[in-house]
Amino acid sequence: MALYSKYNGIHYEDPRVQVEFERLVEAVEAAERARAPIQLRHQEVERAREDGAISEKEFRAVDAQFISANNKIAAAMRKVDEFLGRNKDYHVVGYHGRSRAAGRRA
């Protein structure tokens, strides 16, 4: 998993469930990695638009790519969240190695 993820520390005792969880989280991380160069380009064209160096049409083309990349991340995150909702028997290991049951809600 990446250095930072909102899913860091989530652990399942069942190795099969853990592998499926990690596969879904990897899809989120892959979508985030794919967005990174688009995000940089988006920042560049925002500045260029503000400076009047590019047209609104040129900006909208890059903006559409950025929105699409964000939507892919959101879709992957929804899959992880749905998985967590179906598989509530996970534990969260904190920064100090302590574990607490997280998925069991009343």
N, C-alpha and C positions, 0 to 999 in steps of 0.2 A: 504494500500500500504506500501511497505518497507520504511525504513528510507531514503534511497536514490534510486532514480529512474530517468532516463532521462524523464520520463513521469509525475513526480511530478508537481502538480499545474494545470494540464489540467482539465478543467471543462466544462461540457455541461449543458445547461439550461434544456434540455429535460431529465427527469430522466431515461427513457428507454434507451436512447443513452448512458447516463453516466454509467448505470449498465453494458451494453455490453462492453463499454470501460474498465471498472474496471475488468471485467471477463478476457478480453484479457491480461491486464497488470498482473493480477494474474498468468496467465499461464507463462509469462516471469519470474516472481519472483519464481514460483515453479521450473522452469527449472534451475534457478540460485541456488536455495537451493539444488536441486538434484546434481548439479555439485560440490558443496563445498567439500564434502569428496573425490571426485575423484580428485579435484584440489590438495588437500593436499597430496594424495597418489602420484600424478604425480610429485609433487615437491620432495617427498622422493625418488622416483625411479630415478629421474634425478640426484640427488646427489649420489645415489648408483651406477648409471652407470658411472658417472665421477670418482668415487673411484674404479671402476672395481669390485664392489661387486655383480653386477647382469649382466646377459647377455643382448645383444641387443634385443634378442627375448622377454625376460621378459619385457624390457622397452617398446618395441613396443606394447605389449598387453595392458599395462596401457595407453600408449599414444593414442591408438585407442579409448579407453573408454573416454578419455579426449576430443579428437576431436569430438566424437559423442555427448558428453554433450554440447560442444560449438555450434555444429550445431543445437541442439534442442533449445538452447537459441536464436540463430540467426533466426530460423524459427518462433519462437513465436514473436520475435521483428518485423519481416516482417509483420506478421498478424496485429500487432498494427499499424505499419506505414501505411499499406494499409487501415486500418479502418480510420486513421486520414486523409488520402488522400480523402476518400469518404465522410467523415463527417467533413467538414472544419469550422463548426460554433462553434468552441470551444473558450474558454477564458483561459488565463494562469494567475493564481494568483501568484504573486511574493512573495518574502520573507517578504515583509512589508504589505501583505494583499491587495496590489493594483492589479487590474485586467486590462488586455489589451486583445483585440481581437487578436488572434494569427493565426487562421486558414484562415482568409480571405486574400487571396493574389491576386494581380492584374495579 
